């Protein structure tokens, strides 16, 4: 039986095959004639006539000290700087720039700044990383003045590789931020330098500028807002930085408005609230006069986000509930935490102090100090709690005990805030001589130090010394509104018109007269000194007149034996302004 053959291909296929064959024939016809072809090569000679091919690239030679580099890459933070230093010295690698920078950084992170500086000084070559590692080490250890001195030295370097980087600027701005208003001048110069570099629009640097201006600039955060508006690319840290600035000033409306703007931001970056975002919202509610209902709403949002177990958020919640007088809620959150640290303990103690529960705050410290690693800030809060004791003699006794403990453990040398707390504690307990001795023994002082001692001297009727300390403060520190208010009070008590006018000039120069409390103190000072025309001028020029303003004016008129008709007219104007008479102005 014959197998059936497949059908023949269609005619078009045949024509296509014929076309292909014709094309091949035409191609073959175009070849050169055999006489022009190279002679055939015998197979045995093929190897002799092989074409040269490029050899594959050989692997790069290993670094002569690749083992050290690999060790640093894998276990860099776990290697002690001393071990690394010895190994580099034995191999003669202490001049290697990369390894020397790593060694400086390791010493600086481990608080071995003397060793880090020694390695830095012995380096034959330095770059921006070398300088930045040392500057960052000083900032981490709270030696901001030394960090800024190193930055100035860095700017004097002529090598192109030593120009500050974005990380350098961020570190220096952090040092300025820690210094507060006293560093505003230098920080502004750094900002000017940044604006001349390619880092003017760098998001990291802009974030540092926002935080710095929020801490250094006095009054409304106009400069921080300006930097925020000029940041081309805003990340979550940018929003959190400005939110934190608003929160620390107790501006709850601006904080929540910015939070809602962040939620509506149409950038490509997804901005979800973090623990720092919620921390700012909670801090704003605790430092403002808003109702506890706003705090409850934030608390619900925190619970939904899953951030309630975060120690930073929990510490803010504890402090906020305690500040609002919800002490049971604050204690419940504190006790429900599986892990507590110094920040959590400080938050509860601060809240209790704000509610004038100093004795309970001290009791909590005594019960938790063995289970929680307290820090210097804990002792600052503790001193504030002791100052709130209902019996000043008992508070003074406990304060001296704590002072002795801090001297034995060296805590007084850790932060200026501890010494400031001691001055405040002794002043509140009536021991003004002890407060003055602590202030005189301080190696360095900041604006808070001067504010504390000037206010303490004024409140303890040492008015001449208060004015003298204000004059000393002016020589190296910009006066604050608190120092101006206390100094004006002392001038009013002593009827020193010339000294009060000098304080008034300082207030105008530094913009302190825009503060309502400073204006109230000026009204009282001019009135007590008998300069009623200046007193009226200050009172009428005030943009905002609160209850203290009217009471000050009525008190001045009563003490100056002003006509009854004028006093009644001022009282009527106060009532027309919406203020309700109270016991103070009725007695006047």
ABEGO torsion letter per residue (X at the ends): XBBBBBBBBBAAAAAAAAAAAAAAAAAAAABBBAAABBBBBBAAAAAAABBBBBBBBBBBBBBAAAAAAAAAAAAAAABBAAAAAAAAAAAGAAABAAAAAAAAAAAAAAGBAAAAAAAAAABABBBAAAAAAAAAAAAAAGBAAAAAAAAAAAAABABAAABBBAAAAAAAAAAAAAAEAAAAAAAAAAAAAAAABAAAABAAAAAAAAAAAAAABBEBBAAAAAAAAABABBBAAAAAAAAAAAAAAGBAAAAAAAAAAAAABABABBBBBBAAAAAAAAAAAAABABBAAAAAAAAAAAAAAGAAABAAAAAAAAAAAAAAGBAAAAAAAAAABABBBAAAAAAAAAAAAAAGBAAAAAAAAAAAAAABBBBAAAAAAAAAAAAABABAAAAAAAAAAAAAAAAAAGAAAABAAAAAAAAAAAAAAGBAAAAAAAAAABABBBAAAAAAAAAAAAAAGBAAAAAAAAAAAAAABBBBAAAAAAAAAAAAAAGBAAAAAAAAAAAAAAGAAABAAAAAAAAAAAAAAGBAAAAAAAAAABABBBAAAAAAAAAAAAAAGBBAAAAAAAAAAAAAAGBBBBAAAAAX
